[in-house]
Amino acid sequence: MRSIFGYLREYWLSLNKGVFTVSVSLISLMIFCNYHFSISPYLSKQPFYLSVSGWYFIFLLALSFPYLLYYSFKHFTHQFNSKFVALLLIAPAFFAWKMAANLDFAISSNKADNEYWNQVIYWPFKLAVMFICLGITWQFLIKSSHFMALPQKALKQSLTCLC
């Protein structure tokens, strides 16, 4: 069995260094702009639809930029089929919702209890919503025998046990 370093070396040798450098530079610039111009706090204060829209375009730029670079440098060997384009447009929406959704459940009249239970529910709820969104996307676009590296039979058995 090959060591992880063998796989990393193979990846590094096959990597287009120009696209990698420009992509890392863009990501660095985006991180700098987020901290310098306080983009995240600004988007958090906006109405939900503006916050989701802002995050959507940020994630769309971050996810599509490397593909556009490869395509523009004519080093892109894969074809843009309709499923790939659909996934490239849907994925930023999932990330945008995750970033913009500030959920506040009114569980208790006691403020401390309510704050506690919101912390307990917040991340599992977001995880469940993301899992459902990924499952729906997988069902309509991919339909392979595996979902997130889980064989379909094992996944059905797990979900049956949970319900």
Disulfide bonds with the S-S distance in Angstrom:
none
